[in-house]
Amino acid sequence: MEIIVIDEMSDDWTRSLVNDYVAGYSFIRMVDNPAKRKPEALIIGIDKAHSAIWMRIDAHAVYAREYISKALKFLFH
């Protein structure tokens, strides 16, 4: 598993928070999106991913606790 955070050059606390997670977990990375647009962020994320399976999760959304596990279960069954 890997988590890639595509940051649109945040000027709030986001970068500091993500960097704390990056320092503690080897499977989390942060990549900059200087274009600050979602289409570019998606291209960057796909390009940087090491897996053939990836999932887009937006930061300003709320997901059910089982969202990822249910999506993977559906994908593989």
C-alpha positions as CSV (number, residue, x, y, z in Angstrom):
1,M,0.0,0.0,0.0
2,E,1.1,3.5,-0.7
3,I,-0.4,6.9,0.0
4,I,0.5,9.8,-2.3
5,V,-0.7,13.2,-1.2
6,I,-0.7,15.6,-4.1
7,D,-0.4,19.1,-2.6
8,E,-1.4,22.2,-4.5
9,M,1.3,24.2,-2.7
10,S,-0.8,24.7,0.4
11,D,0.0,27.8,2.5
12,D,-1.9,26.6,5.6
13,W,-1.0,23.8,8.0
14,T,-1.5,21.0,5.4
15,R,2.1,20.6,4.4
16,S,3.3,20.5,8.0
17,L,0.7,17.9,8.9
18,V,1.5,15.7,5.9
19,N,5.2,16.0,6.5
20,D,4.7,14.7,10.0
21,Y,3.0,11.6,8.5
22,V,5.7,11.2,5.9
23,A,8.3,11.2,8.6
24,G,6.5,8.4,10.5
25,Y,5.3,6.1,7.7
26,S,7.4,5.0,4.8
27,F,4.4,4.3,2.6
28,I,3.2,7.9,2.6
29,R,4.7,10.5,0.2
30,M,3.9,14.1,-0.7
31,V,4.3,15.4,-4.2
32,D,3.8,19.0,-5.3
33,N,1.3,20.1,-7.9
34,P,2.5,23.6,-8.8
35,A,-0.3,23.9,-11.4
36,K,-2.8,23.9,-8.5
37,R,-5.4,22.1,-10.7
38,K,-7.1,18.8,-10.1
39,P,-6.5,17.4,-13.6
40,E,-2.8,17.9,-13.2
41,A,-3.0,16.4,-9.7
42,L,-4.6,13.2,-11.0
43,I,-1.9,12.9,-13.8
44,I,0.9,13.4,-11.2
45,G,-0.7,10.8,-8.8
46,I,-1.0,8.2,-11.5
47,D,2.5,8.9,-12.8
48,K,4.0,8.6,-9.3
49,A,2.1,5.5,-8.2
50,H,3.9,2.2,-8.1
51,S,0.7,0.1,-8.1
52,A,-1.6,-0.9,-11.0
53,I,-4.6,-0.3,-8.7
54,W,-5.1,3.2,-7.3
55,M,-7.9,5.2,-5.8
56,R,-8.6,8.9,-5.8
57,I,-9.5,10.2,-2.4
58,D,-10.2,14.0,-2.0
59,A,-9.1,15.8,1.1
60,H,-12.3,17.8,1.6
61,A,-14.6,14.8,1.5
62,V,-15.8,12.4,4.2
63,Y,-15.7,8.7,3.4
64,A,-17.3,5.8,5.3
65,R,-15.0,3.8,7.4
66,E,-15.3,0.8,5.2
67,Y,-15.0,2.7,1.9
68,I,-11.6,1.4,0.8
69,S,-12.1,-2.2,1.9
70,K,-15.6,-2.4,0.3
71,A,-14.2,-1.0,-3.0
72,L,-11.4,-3.5,-3.0
73,K,-13.7,-6.4,-2.1
74,F,-16.0,-5.4,-5.0
75,L,-13.0,-5.1,-7.4
76,F,-11.7,-8.6,-6.6
77,H,-14.9,-10.6,-6.4
